[in-house]
Amino acid sequence: MQGIWDFLVEHLGPTEVLSPIYLACFCLIAFWIYLVRKEEGGFIAFLLPRDIWRHQSIRIDFAMLIINRVIAAIGITARLAAAPAVAAWVAGLIPRPILTEQQLTPLLLALIVFLIGDFFLYWVHRAYHRIHTIWPLHAVHHSASVLTPVTTYRQHPVGALITTALNTVVFGVMFGVIAGTYGPHLTFAEIAGANAFIFLANATMTNFQHSHIWISFGPVLERIFISPAQHQVHHSIEQRHYNRNFGQTLAIWDWLFGTLYLIREKEEIRFGLTDQADAPLMTHRLGLVLLDPLRRMLTPTR
């Protein structure tokens, strides 16, 4: 029984965007938008449009979700997710704690972890787009023709493992430095067991980023936070949208490093890939989606 509970917490807990908590928040906010905008038709039709949820692209979203969960369940992911071990090693290199709880409060600790993590995710995301060798892995995510919250999990298994390994190094070092500097009794500001800032982002914005609902924050706030509309633009096939808005939650990194695209007005967007090399992914056939990125990575370009 405990094993089942642990499995549910791991895969549906507050660290996952498909957690019932976040999905409930998504539905409540969507209902508020539905009322404010006075959308036509019923709420269910607004929330779950048939042309999106019956699209063949959705099958790959769910297939990748299941495949990556199976890989995690059999322990392959865990072999790379060793951040606590890295943290313990790094903490051991620091002779004694330097800061006290009065100097570094739980809320400040949570904010530091959130900012460093979001900064790291910006550069990882940007690298997937800019490095030719690994782009085919991330192209799987961008091959989605429609966006739903499940599209978050449309990740090639090899890409997911690479990202997990990078997370282990970066977050392991970060937590190790914090533990060694602050002491062994770390206390982070959390909500339902998740970093408080990540929890708030997931409860309010994250699931809307991969959805059909257009939400822009305006040109001022969109220099600070990535709005759902900005991330939808990131998935666009339009040339002017390419390599823009790499940020996970914060837009400040895009603003600082010249990749920000601000929303001026509502845009009609088509999602997917148009490059001929990516054509096999747009067939939404599982075999091609799994194997073609590996073929491209292993085949030298001429």
Backbone bond lengths (Angstrom), bond angles and torsions (degrees), N, CA, C in turn:
res aa  C-N    CA-C-N  psi(-1)  N-CA   C-N-CA  omega(-1)  CA-C   N-CA-C  phi
1 M - - - 1.458 - - 1.531 110.98 -
2 Q 1.336 115.04 -41.92 1.457 119.48 178.51 1.521 110.93 -63.35
3 G 1.353 115.87 -35.37 1.459 120.02 179.14 1.518 111.89 -64.55
4 I 1.329 115.99 -39.83 1.470 120.19 178.07 1.515 110.02 -65.04
5 W 1.341 115.81 -43.28 1.464 119.76 179.63 1.529 111.02 -62.24
6 D 1.331 116.55 -44.25 1.471 120.76 178.87 1.529 110.82 -60.85
7 F 1.331 116.28 -39.47 1.469 120.60 178.87 1.527 110.46 -63.34
8 L 1.331 116.56 -44.71 1.464 120.40 -179.21 1.521 111.08 -65.14
9 V 1.324 117.08 -40.79 1.463 120.60 178.87 1.520 110.71 -64.12
10 E 1.341 116.04 -40.87 1.457 120.36 -178.67 1.514 112.25 -66.10
11 H 1.334 117.07 -39.58 1.460 120.08 -172.78 1.525 114.06 -101.81
12 L 1.323 117.65 -15.20 1.471 120.61 179.14 1.524 111.51 -129.66
13 G 1.313 116.48 11.89 1.461 121.01 -178.74 1.522 112.34 -78.71
14 P 1.316 117.68 -176.58 1.474 122.34 -174.87 1.528 115.17 -69.20
15 T 1.322 117.80 -5.48 1.460 119.25 174.25 1.531 111.69 -87.88
16 E 1.334 117.06 -5.37 1.468 122.12 -178.15 1.522 110.18 -109.97
17 V 1.337 117.00 135.38 1.466 119.59 -177.08 1.523 112.30 -69.90
18 L 1.341 117.43 -18.14 1.458 120.12 176.12 1.528 112.19 -91.46
19 S 1.308 116.63 14.37 1.457 120.17 174.96 1.526 109.62 -58.20
20 P 1.326 117.85 140.85 1.473 119.95 177.38 1.524 113.11 -53.26
21 I 1.329 116.71 -31.15 1.468 120.07 178.80 1.524 110.01 -61.79
22 Y 1.332 116.13 -49.19 1.457 120.35 -177.20 1.522 111.91 -71.60
23 L 1.323 116.96 -36.24 1.464 119.67 177.98 1.522 110.93 -65.75
24 A 1.329 116.32 -36.89 1.462 119.62 176.75 1.523 110.53 -64.93
25 C 1.323 116.96 -43.22 1.468 120.65 177.21 1.528 110.65 -62.08
26 F 1.343 115.73 -40.70 1.459 121.15 177.95 1.530 110.57 -58.16
27 C 1.325 117.05 -45.85 1.466 121.00 -178.81 1.525 111.24 -66.83
28 L 1.316 117.20 -40.65 1.463 120.53 -179.66 1.525 111.65 -65.29
29 I 1.335 116.59 -45.09 1.462 119.80 179.04 1.522 110.55 -66.47
30 A 1.341 116.09 -40.09 1.467 120.13 178.03 1.531 110.52 -61.86
31 F 1.333 116.78 -38.85 1.470 120.07 178.49 1.521 110.81 -64.47
32 W 1.320 116.84 -40.60 1.474 121.05 176.94 1.525 110.44 -61.92
33 I 1.344 116.85 -43.11 1.470 120.88 178.04 1.526 110.25 -63.55
34 Y 1.312 115.92 -41.57 1.470 121.97 178.67 1.526 110.73 -57.74
35 L 1.322 117.03 -43.13 1.461 121.21 179.76 1.520 112.03 -71.31
36 V 1.327 117.27 -45.24 1.466 121.50 -177.53 1.526 111.21 -64.22
37 R 1.315 116.28 -41.21 1.471 120.14 -178.13 1.530 112.65 -83.73
38 K 1.311 115.76 -7.53 1.462 121.42 179.82 1.530 110.82 53.28
39 E 1.334 113.65 52.56 1.459 120.28 -179.24 1.532 110.74 -65.45
40 E 1.312 115.63 146.32 1.458 120.30 178.90 1.533 110.54 -77.54
41 G 1.333 115.83 154.05 1.457 121.02 178.10 1.510 112.21 80.53
42 G 1.315 115.79 -177.22 1.451 121.15 -178.79 1.516 112.98 -78.86
43 F 1.324 115.83 162.31 1.460 120.49 -177.67 1.520 111.80 -65.68
44 I 1.324 118.06 -40.10 1.465 121.03 -179.17 1.529 110.43 -61.06
45 A 1.329 116.69 -40.97 1.465 120.29 178.37 1.528 110.70 -65.83
46 F 1.332 116.21 -34.01 1.476 120.54 176.78 1.519 110.90 -69.71
47 L 1.330 116.14 -42.25 1.463 120.91 -176.11 1.521 112.19 -75.54
48 L 1.344 117.36 -38.13 1.468 122.30 -174.87 1.531 109.95 -128.01
49 P 1.330 117.32 72.48 1.474 119.52 -179.27 1.526 111.38 -61.09
50 R 1.309 116.75 134.59 1.457 120.72 -176.75 1.526 112.46 -61.43
51 D 1.336 117.27 -39.29 1.462 119.51 -176.48 1.527 111.68 -65.89
52 I 1.315 117.49 -21.41 1.466 121.12 177.21 1.525 110.58 -88.62
53 W 1.331 117.18 -50.80 1.460 120.39 -173.85 1.524 113.62 -76.38
54 R 1.331 117.09 -10.40 1.464 120.27 173.86 1.525 111.89 -101.90
55 H 1.316 117.16 1.06 1.462 120.96 -178.87 1.531 110.13 -69.83
56 Q 1.320 116.60 143.10 1.470 120.53 -178.57 1.522 112.37 -63.59
57 S 1.336 117.36 -22.98 1.454 120.69 178.04 1.521 112.20 -59.19
58 I 1.337 116.35 -32.91 1.458 121.24 -178.57 1.529 111.83 -59.81
59 R 1.340 116.31 -32.61 1.463 119.43 -178.54 1.522 111.51 -60.12
60 I 1.330 116.13 -39.02 1.463 119.60 179.28 1.524 110.57 -68.87
61 D 1.328 117.50 -36.90 1.464 120.33 176.47 1.527 110.24 -55.32
62 F 1.334 116.02 -51.19 1.459 120.33 -178.04 1.527 111.73 -69.93
63 A 1.332 116.72 -35.71 1.468 119.97 179.00 1.526 110.51 -63.12
64 M 1.327 116.85 -43.94 1.461 120.16 179.59 1.526 111.20 -67.70
65 L 1.314 116.22 -36.90 1.462 119.87 175.82 1.522 110.36 -58.54
66 I 1.326 116.63 -47.67 1.471 121.39 -178.04 1.527 111.23 -67.07
67 I 1.341 116.96 -45.49 1.466 120.91 -178.48 1.524 111.01 -61.02
68 N 1.316 116.91 -45.74 1.458 119.72 -178.79 1.524 111.65 -68.83
69 R 1.335 116.73 -31.11 1.464 119.51 176.26 1.532 110.93 -69.97
70 V 1.327 117.12 -38.16 1.464 121.06 177.16 1.529 110.00 -63.90
71 I 1.321 116.39 -44.12 1.469 120.60 178.49 1.525 110.23 -59.42
72 A 1.341 115.74 -40.89 1.464 119.53 177.89 1.526 111.26 -67.10
73 A 1.323 116.30 -39.61 1.463 120.59 -176.44 1.521 112.78 -65.90
74 I 1.335 117.28 -33.23 1.465 119.38 -178.61 1.533 112.09 -87.03
75 G 1.328 116.16 2.18 1.458 120.18 170.07 1.506 117.13 96.52
76 I 1.328 118.79 -0.31 1.463 120.20 -178.53 1.520 110.66 -65.84
77 T 1.320 116.54 -44.28 1.462 120.36 -179.88 1.523 110.69 -63.36
78 A 1.327 116.19 -39.89 1.467 120.31 -177.37 1.524 112.15 -60.99
79 R 1.328 116.32 -29.94 1.469 119.63 179.48 1.529 111.56 -64.88
80 L 1.326 116.35 -27.00 1.462 120.70 179.92 1.524 112.24 -97.85
81 A 1.338 116.44 -20.00 1.462 121.26 -178.18 1.522 109.54 -91.12
82 A 1.314 116.48 71.33 1.465 121.16 -175.83 1.515 111.16 -115.28
83 A 1.333 116.79 39.51 1.460 120.71 -178.32 1.533 112.56 -57.92
84 P 1.352 119.90 -40.71 1.470 118.60 178.72 1.528 113.51 -59.61
85 A 1.344 116.78 -37.63 1.461 119.83 178.78 1.525 111.01 -66.77
86 V 1.330 115.96 -42.33 1.467 120.10 177.26 1.527 110.00 -63.59
87 A 1.335 115.94 -42.33 1.464 120.82 -179.80 1.531 111.08 -61.22
88 A 1.343 115.94 -43.17 1.466 119.74 -179.64 1.526 110.63 -63.36
89 W 1.325 116.90 -40.04 1.465 120.58 179.74 1.524 111.04 -65.72
90 V 1.334 116.40 -45.14 1.467 120.26 -179.54 1.521 110.56 -65.83
91 A 1.340 116.74 -42.77 1.468 120.30 179.64 1.521 111.09 -59.89
92 G 1.332 116.43 -34.14 1.454 120.50 179.72 1.515 113.67 -67.88
93 L 1.323 116.69 -19.01 1.463 120.59 179.16 1.528 112.31 -79.73
94 I 1.341 116.11 -15.83 1.466 120.60 -179.62 1.528 107.92 -95.19
95 P 1.340 118.02 120.13 1.472 120.94 -170.04 1.522 115.17 -61.25
96 R 1.328 119.30 -38.46 1.463 120.42 -178.45 1.520 109.84 -158.83
97 P 1.331 116.92 156.24 1.468 120.17 178.06 1.522 111.44 -60.46
98 I 1.322 115.74 146.23 1.462 121.71 -177.81 1.527 111.07 -111.61
99 L 1.344 115.95 -37.71 1.456 120.63 -175.11 1.530 111.56 -104.80
100 T 1.310 115.86 154.41 1.454 121.91 177.24 1.521 109.63 -109.68
101 E 1.342 116.11 171.68 1.455 120.73 -179.45 1.528 111.12 -62.33
102 Q 1.348 116.40 -30.59 1.452 119.76 179.31 1.528 111.44 -69.05
103 Q 1.316 116.32 -29.27 1.464 120.68 -179.15 1.519 112.66 -86.11
104 L 1.320 116.73 -28.21 1.462 121.32 -177.11 1.529 108.47 -135.92
105 T 1.326 116.48 90.82 1.457 122.08 -174.85 1.529 110.76 -73.69
106 P 1.344 118.57 162.07 1.471 121.03 177.34 1.524 113.21 -56.14
107 L 1.334 117.21 -37.99 1.466 119.86 179.64 1.521 110.81 -67.94
108 L 1.324 117.19 -40.77 1.463 120.28 178.70 1.522 110.63 -67.49
109 L 1.329 116.88 -38.60 1.463 120.41 176.14 1.528 111.04 -60.05
110 A 1.319 116.52 -45.36 1.466 120.69 179.09 1.516 110.98 -62.29
111 L 1.318 117.11 -39.56 1.463 121.10 179.44 1.524 111.09 -66.23
112 I 1.317 117.60 -42.20 1.464 121.51 179.29 1.525 110.50 -61.19
113 V 1.333 116.12 -46.17 1.463 120.70 179.76 1.529 110.10 -62.59
114 F 1.321 116.59 -43.09 1.469 121.20 179.35 1.523 111.24 -61.48
115 L 1.327 117.71 -46.25 1.472 121.43 -177.64 1.527 111.16 -65.80
116 I 1.326 117.05 -45.37 1.466 119.94 179.97 1.524 110.12 -64.54
117 G 1.330 116.37 -43.06 1.454 120.30 179.46 1.516 112.23 -62.55
118 D 1.318 117.41 -43.38 1.459 121.16 -179.18 1.528 110.71 -67.24
119 F 1.330 117.15 -37.99 1.464 122.18 176.75 1.529 110.14 -62.64
120 F 1.323 116.33 -44.43 1.461 121.51 178.84 1.526 111.08 -63.00
121 L 1.325 117.34 -44.08 1.464 120.88 -179.30 1.524 111.42 -64.69
122 Y 1.321 117.49 -32.75 1.470 120.47 175.57 1.520 110.08 -59.12
123 W 1.334 117.09 -47.92 1.461 120.41 -175.85 1.523 112.53 -73.30
124 V 1.340 117.35 -33.27 1.458 119.46 174.98 1.523 109.98 -64.50
125 H 1.325 116.61 -45.65 1.458 121.84 179.37 1.535 110.31 -61.16
126 R 1.304 115.56 -44.03 1.472 120.01 179.51 1.524 110.80 -63.97
127 A 1.330 116.41 -38.98 1.466 120.27 179.63 1.522 111.14 -63.41
128 Y 1.330 117.50 -40.71 1.465 120.64 178.73 1.530 111.31 -60.03
129 H 1.319 116.39 -32.60 1.468 120.39 179.98 1.526 112.37 -81.45
130 R 1.309 116.75 -32.31 1.468 120.15 -171.60 1.519 114.45 -96.15
131 I 1.340 118.03 -24.17 1.470 120.90 -178.55 1.527 108.47 -92.74
132 H 1.308 116.20 115.43 1.465 122.01 -172.11 1.524 112.42 -58.91
133 T 1.325 117.14 -36.23 1.465 120.98 -174.38 1.524 112.21 -65.02
134 I 1.331 117.20 -39.12 1.461 119.44 -175.20 1.533 113.23 -100.40
135 W 1.340 117.02 -6.96 1.460 118.34 178.12 1.533 113.63 -55.60
136 P 1.346 120.51 -41.22 1.465 119.46 -179.52 1.528 113.87 -54.72
137 L 1.329 117.01 -31.15 1.460 119.62 177.15 1.525 111.13 -66.99
138 H 1.320 115.91 -46.47 1.470 119.88 -179.05 1.525 111.18 -74.15
139 A 1.324 116.56 -24.05 1.462 120.04 178.27 1.524 111.21 -59.19
140 V 1.321 116.73 -26.94 1.465 120.43 177.17 1.528 109.85 -58.06
141 H 1.301 116.61 -42.61 1.474 120.67 178.73 1.529 110.48 -64.46
142 H 1.317 116.16 -40.96 1.468 120.57 -177.27 1.526 113.06 -79.94
143 S 1.307 117.30 -4.82 1.465 119.48 178.65 1.522 112.17 -80.28
144 A 1.315 117.75 -3.03 1.464 120.94 178.14 1.524 110.12 -64.03
145 S 1.315 116.33 125.74 1.463 121.18 178.83 1.521 112.29 -84.56
146 V 1.320 116.25 -21.28 1.462 122.76 174.58 1.524 107.35 -134.57
147 L 1.324 116.47 154.77 1.454 120.64 -177.61 1.522 110.76 -114.26
148 T 1.326 114.78 131.63 1.462 122.68 172.55 1.526 106.49 -139.22
149 P 1.335 118.55 166.87 1.465 118.74 177.26 1.524 114.17 -54.49
150 V 1.332 117.42 -28.30 1.466 120.50 179.75 1.534 111.04 -68.68
151 T 1.342 117.62 -22.24 1.466 121.35 -179.88 1.521 111.43 -60.94
152 T 1.328 116.81 -23.51 1.467 120.36 175.35 1.521 110.84 -52.48
153 Y 1.333 116.50 -34.62 1.464 122.37 -175.24 1.525 112.42 -93.65
154 R 1.302 117.48 7.06 1.468 120.86 177.06 1.539 107.60 -79.71
155 Q 1.305 115.47 75.87 1.463 122.86 -176.79 1.521 108.76 -126.41
156 H 1.335 115.84 133.18 1.462 118.23 175.71 1.526 108.78 -62.50
157 P 1.335 118.56 136.58 1.466 120.51 -177.58 1.524 114.09 -54.14
158 V 1.335 117.49 -39.84 1.467 119.54 179.64 1.530 110.21 -66.77
159 G 1.322 116.45 -40.96 1.460 120.02 177.15 1.517 111.33 -63.02
160 A 1.341 116.19 -40.26 1.462 120.36 178.75 1.528 111.03 -63.04
161 L 1.333 116.87 -38.35 1.461 120.40 179.03 1.524 111.57 -70.15
162 I 1.321 116.82 -38.02 1.472 120.43 176.96 1.525 110.06 -62.86
163 T 1.325 116.45 -45.32 1.457 120.65 179.57 1.525 110.94 -63.10
164 T 1.339 116.93 -39.32 1.459 120.99 178.09 1.526 110.88 -62.19
165 A 1.335 116.67 -41.90 1.463 120.66 179.25 1.524 110.96 -64.34
166 L 1.331 116.68 -41.61 1.469 120.69 178.05 1.523 110.34 -65.09
167 N 1.340 116.15 -41.45 1.468 120.02 177.35 1.523 111.22 -59.14
168 T 1.332 115.52 -39.69 1.458 120.24 -179.39 1.521 111.08 -59.71
169 V 1.326 116.06 -45.76 1.464 120.12 -179.06 1.519 111.08 -66.65
170 V 1.335 116.47 -52.78 1.467 120.39 -173.89 1.528 111.24 -66.56
171 F 1.339 117.06 -50.86 1.458 119.08 -177.42 1.525 111.37 -72.66
172 G 1.331 116.58 -31.25 1.451 118.77 176.04 1.523 111.59 -63.27
173 V 1.326 116.48 -46.51 1.470 120.61 177.92 1.529 110.13 -63.20
174 M 1.335 116.02 -44.42 1.471 119.82 -178.64 1.528 111.27 -60.30
175 F 1.337 116.65 -50.09 1.466 119.30 -179.70 1.524 111.34 -66.47
176 G 1.336 116.76 -32.51 1.455 119.75 177.78 1.516 112.11 -65.33
177 V 1.324 116.16 -43.08 1.468 120.53 178.22 1.530 109.79 -64.15
178 I 1.328 116.25 -43.12 1.463 119.54 -179.97 1.527 110.53 -64.70
179 A 1.343 116.37 -44.39 1.469 120.02 -179.15 1.516 111.27 -63.91
180 G 1.332 116.35 -42.54 1.457 119.73 -179.14 1.514 112.65 -69.96
181 T 1.322 116.09 -30.12 1.463 120.38 -178.41 1.529 111.90 -83.82
182 Y 1.310 115.14 -35.93 1.463 122.00 -171.85 1.525 113.11 -96.90
183 G 1.324 116.58 -28.19 1.456 120.40 -176.56 1.519 110.78 115.15
184 P 1.327 117.60 168.74 1.468 121.24 -173.52 1.530 114.51 -72.93
185 H 1.322 118.05 -18.87 1.467 120.47 -174.78 1.529 110.17 -99.15
186 L 1.329 114.59 71.64 1.458 120.30 -179.16 1.518 110.83 -76.33
187 T 1.311 116.29 139.88 1.456 121.46 175.23 1.520 108.26 -131.87
188 F 1.345 115.26 117.70 1.460 120.71 178.57 1.524 109.53 -105.80
189 A 1.313 115.86 146.72 1.464 120.00 173.98 1.524 108.15 -70.66
190 E 1.323 116.41 116.40 1.463 121.26 -176.48 1.525 111.01 -127.95
191 I 1.317 114.56 155.07 1.458 122.19 171.61 1.526 106.27 -126.15
192 A 1.319 116.61 119.99 1.475 122.17 -179.38 1.524 112.06 55.04
193 G 1.325 117.13 31.39 1.453 121.06 176.61 1.503 115.85 87.77
194 A 1.326 117.50 5.18 1.460 121.26 178.94 1.520 109.17 -118.74
195 N 1.332 115.98 151.91 1.462 120.60 174.63 1.530 108.80 -46.86
196 A 1.310 117.06 129.63 1.464 121.34 -172.94 1.522 112.64 -56.38
197 F 1.332 116.75 -39.14 1.469 120.14 -177.27 1.533 111.11 -73.31
198 I 1.335 116.24 -38.32 1.464 119.75 176.89 1.521 109.89 -67.25
199 F 1.330 116.57 -39.49 1.469 120.49 177.74 1.525 110.48 -58.70
200 L 1.321 118.01 -46.62 1.461 121.39 -179.11 1.527 111.30 -64.59
201 A 1.336 116.72 -39.66 1.466 119.89 178.28 1.518 110.77 -64.45
202 N 1.334 116.65 -44.23 1.469 120.56 -179.43 1.529 111.97 -67.26
203 A 1.319 116.58 -34.38 1.457 120.38 -177.57 1.527 112.22 -74.83
204 T 1.333 116.96 -25.11 1.469 119.39 -173.34 1.518 114.68 -110.90
205 M 1.343 118.41 -35.95 1.460 119.61 -168.85 1.520 115.70 -121.54
206 T 1.328 117.11 -40.69 1.464 121.06 -163.55 1.522 113.61 -56.08
207 N 1.310 118.52 -47.91 1.465 120.02 -176.87 1.525 112.77 -69.52
208 F 1.322 117.29 -20.44 1.461 119.80 176.81 1.530 111.64 -77.67
209 Q 1.340 116.24 -20.96 1.469 119.05 -179.87 1.517 110.93 -63.91
210 H 1.313 116.35 -37.80 1.466 120.91 174.34 1.528 107.74 -106.09
211 S 1.295 115.57 75.75 1.462 121.39 178.63 1.525 108.54 -156.92
212 H 1.324 116.44 174.89 1.464 122.27 178.94 1.526 111.44 -91.90
213 I 1.325 117.25 -1.87 1.465 121.25 -175.26 1.524 110.06 -88.92
214 W 1.311 115.46 119.56 1.466 122.01 -176.00 1.522 109.78 -84.77
215 I 1.335 116.00 117.48 1.461 121.37 177.82 1.529 108.20 -134.14
216 S 1.324 116.40 114.93 1.466 121.78 176.18 1.523 108.84 -111.17
217 F 1.337 116.32 143.00 1.459 121.33 179.96 1.522 112.98 -93.04
218 G 1.341 117.22 -6.90 1.449 119.87 -176.51 1.517 111.33 91.94
219 P 1.343 117.64 158.51 1.465 122.04 -171.80 1.523 115.97 -63.53
220 V 1.321 118.58 -20.06 1.464 119.84 179.27 1.529 110.43 -81.52
221 L 1.328 116.93 -57.46 1.468 120.45 -178.37 1.522 112.17 -66.33
222 E 1.346 117.49 -27.02 1.464 119.54 -179.14 1.522 112.72 -75.55
223 R 1.312 117.04 -1.01 1.463 120.47 168.08 1.526 111.43 -88.16
224 I 1.326 115.20 -9.05 1.465 120.47 -179.40 1.533 110.85 -112.65
225 F 1.331 116.82 -47.55 1.464 121.67 -177.65 1.526 110.31 -117.59
226 I 1.334 115.21 142.99 1.462 120.71 173.96 1.531 108.04 -78.32
227 S 1.316 116.45 114.78 1.463 119.85 178.36 1.532 109.81 -79.25
228 P 1.327 117.56 160.16 1.464 119.47 174.34 1.526 112.25 -54.00
229 A 1.336 117.09 -40.49 1.468 120.12 179.39 1.524 111.16 -62.48
230 Q 1.323 117.35 -38.18 1.463 120.13 179.45 1.525 111.36 -65.08
231 H 1.330 116.94 -38.81 1.459 117.94 178.99 1.522 110.86 -72.93
232 Q 1.306 117.53 -34.42 1.465 120.22 175.61 1.526 110.05 -62.76
233 V 1.322 116.52 -37.68 1.463 121.41 174.67 1.524 110.04 -61.66
234 H 1.320 116.78 -37.45 1.463 120.92 178.58 1.528 111.41 -59.45
235 H 1.324 117.31 -29.83 1.467 122.19 179.86 1.534 112.36 -88.30
236 S 1.308 117.63 -1.22 1.465 121.55 -174.55 1.526 112.00 -69.65
237 I 1.336 115.62 152.79 1.468 120.60 176.40 1.525 111.78 -89.53
238 E 1.333 118.26 -3.50 1.462 121.37 -179.33 1.530 110.77 -71.29
239 Q 1.319 116.51 138.28 1.457 122.12 -177.10 1.531 111.80 -57.52
240 R 1.340 116.79 -39.59 1.466 120.19 -176.36 1.535 112.16 -66.90
241 H 1.316 116.61 -15.52 1.458 120.63 -179.13 1.521 113.20 -97.15
242 Y 1.330 118.02 -6.70 1.463 120.92 -175.59 1.526 110.89 -62.99
243 N 1.326 114.91 139.76 1.466 122.15 174.16 1.521 112.64 54.91
244 R 1.316 115.38 42.48 1.463 121.72 176.77 1.531 109.44 -123.79
245 N 1.330 114.77 153.34 1.470 122.10 172.86 1.531 112.90 56.35
246 F 1.330 114.63 63.04 1.459 120.40 178.14 1.525 112.44 -80.64
247 G 1.322 118.11 -14.38 1.451 121.63 -173.94 1.513 113.57 -60.58
248 Q 1.333 115.98 147.45 1.460 122.24 177.13 1.527 110.01 -80.99
249 T 1.321 116.29 -60.46 1.467 121.75 178.41 1.522 111.25 -118.16
250 L 1.323 115.91 -40.80 1.465 120.82 -176.54 1.521 111.82 -97.68
251 A 1.330 115.22 139.15 1.464 121.49 177.63 1.521 111.87 -93.85
252 I 1.324 117.10 -6.45 1.465 119.46 -175.18 1.521 111.50 -62.37
253 W 1.331 118.07 -31.56 1.469 119.79 179.62 1.533 109.99 -68.85
254 D 1.331 117.31 -42.26 1.471 120.39 175.69 1.528 110.40 -62.13
255 W 1.306 116.18 -39.93 1.475 121.25 179.88 1.527 110.09 -64.37
256 L 1.342 116.63 -44.96 1.468 120.77 -177.73 1.520 112.45 -68.56
257 F 1.348 116.66 -35.27 1.465 120.08 -171.56 1.525 113.56 -109.16
258 G 1.341 116.78 17.84 1.460 121.35 168.04 1.507 117.13 76.56
259 T 1.347 118.66 24.41 1.462 120.05 -179.80 1.534 112.40 -118.39
260 L 1.323 116.68 15.41 1.461 120.56 -176.01 1.521 111.46 -82.23
261 Y 1.328 115.07 136.46 1.469 121.87 172.09 1.520 107.13 -121.58
262 L 1.326 116.75 116.11 1.454 121.98 -179.88 1.525 110.33 -90.56
263 I 1.318 115.68 143.86 1.451 121.09 178.09 1.526 109.45 -85.84
264 R 1.312 116.21 122.31 1.471 120.86 178.31 1.527 111.58 -99.06
265 E 1.324 115.87 -31.98 1.456 121.75 179.55 1.525 108.02 -158.07
266 K 1.314 116.31 166.60 1.459 120.26 179.49 1.522 109.78 -64.40
267 E 1.318 116.41 131.76 1.458 121.76 -178.02 1.533 109.71 -117.89
268 E 1.313 114.93 143.17 1.458 120.17 173.12 1.525 107.57 -84.65
269 I 1.299 116.57 121.17 1.462 120.73 -171.20 1.521 110.74 -121.36
270 R 1.330 114.89 138.20 1.454 121.33 170.41 1.519 108.16 -109.78
271 F 1.319 115.61 137.95 1.459 120.74 -176.04 1.527 111.04 -105.15
272 G 1.323 114.61 154.85 1.461 119.38 176.42 1.510 112.25 131.34
273 L 1.341 115.77 -155.31 1.461 123.20 -178.34 1.521 108.85 -132.24
274 T 1.317 116.30 143.50 1.462 119.99 -179.10 1.522 113.49 -117.97
275 D 1.325 118.20 -12.45 1.461 120.68 179.62 1.531 109.49 -66.22
276 Q 1.330 116.65 139.75 1.462 121.03 -178.12 1.526 112.12 -59.91
277 A 1.332 116.52 -34.17 1.461 120.27 179.98 1.527 112.00 -64.27
278 D 1.336 116.29 -26.17 1.457 120.71 -178.60 1.528 112.98 -91.68
279 A 1.337 116.95 -0.17 1.468 120.83 -174.86 1.532 113.69 -54.80
280 P 1.345 119.48 -40.04 1.470 118.28 179.65 1.533 113.41 -58.25
281 L 1.327 116.52 -31.92 1.459 119.76 -179.54 1.529 111.65 -70.19
282 M 1.326 115.80 -29.12 1.458 120.05 -177.49 1.528 112.75 -78.94
283 T 1.330 116.93 -1.75 1.469 119.49 173.82 1.533 110.67 -77.60
284 H 1.337 116.05 -16.11 1.469 122.11 -177.93 1.528 111.56 57.07
285 R 1.325 115.04 36.72 1.461 121.20 175.31 1.525 107.61 -104.14
286 L 1.317 116.78 125.13 1.457 122.10 -170.22 1.522 112.85 -57.16
287 G 1.340 117.27 -43.27 1.463 119.82 -179.18 1.517 112.11 -58.58
288 L 1.329 116.55 -45.70 1.466 120.55 179.62 1.520 111.32 -67.69
289 V 1.323 116.62 -39.36 1.461 120.31 -179.42 1.531 110.81 -63.37
290 L 1.330 116.94 -34.89 1.459 120.22 179.98 1.522 113.11 -80.30
291 L 1.336 116.88 -39.90 1.467 120.15 -169.91 1.526 114.29 -95.72
292 D 1.327 117.71 -34.95 1.461 118.94 -175.48 1.528 113.34 -61.80
293 P 1.338 120.78 -41.13 1.474 119.11 175.96 1.521 113.22 -58.77
294 L 1.345 116.83 -37.40 1.469 119.87 178.79 1.523 110.56 -68.08
295 R 1.334 116.37 -40.34 1.466 120.43 177.59 1.524 110.41 -59.90
296 R 1.309 116.53 -44.07 1.472 120.80 -178.43 1.517 112.01 -66.91
297 M 1.331 115.68 -35.66 1.460 119.26 179.26 1.525 111.64 -68.86
298 L 1.331 116.22 -32.98 1.463 120.59 -174.97 1.531 112.97 -92.48
299 T 1.356 116.13 -11.55 1.459 119.99 -179.17 1.524 110.06 -98.87
300 P 1.328 118.43 118.31 1.466 120.79 179.96 1.533 110.37 -61.99
301 T 1.331 115.25 140.50 1.457 119.56 175.87 1.510 110.18 -80.48
302 R 1.319 113.97 148.23 1.482 118.66 -178.76 1.516 110.15 -103.95
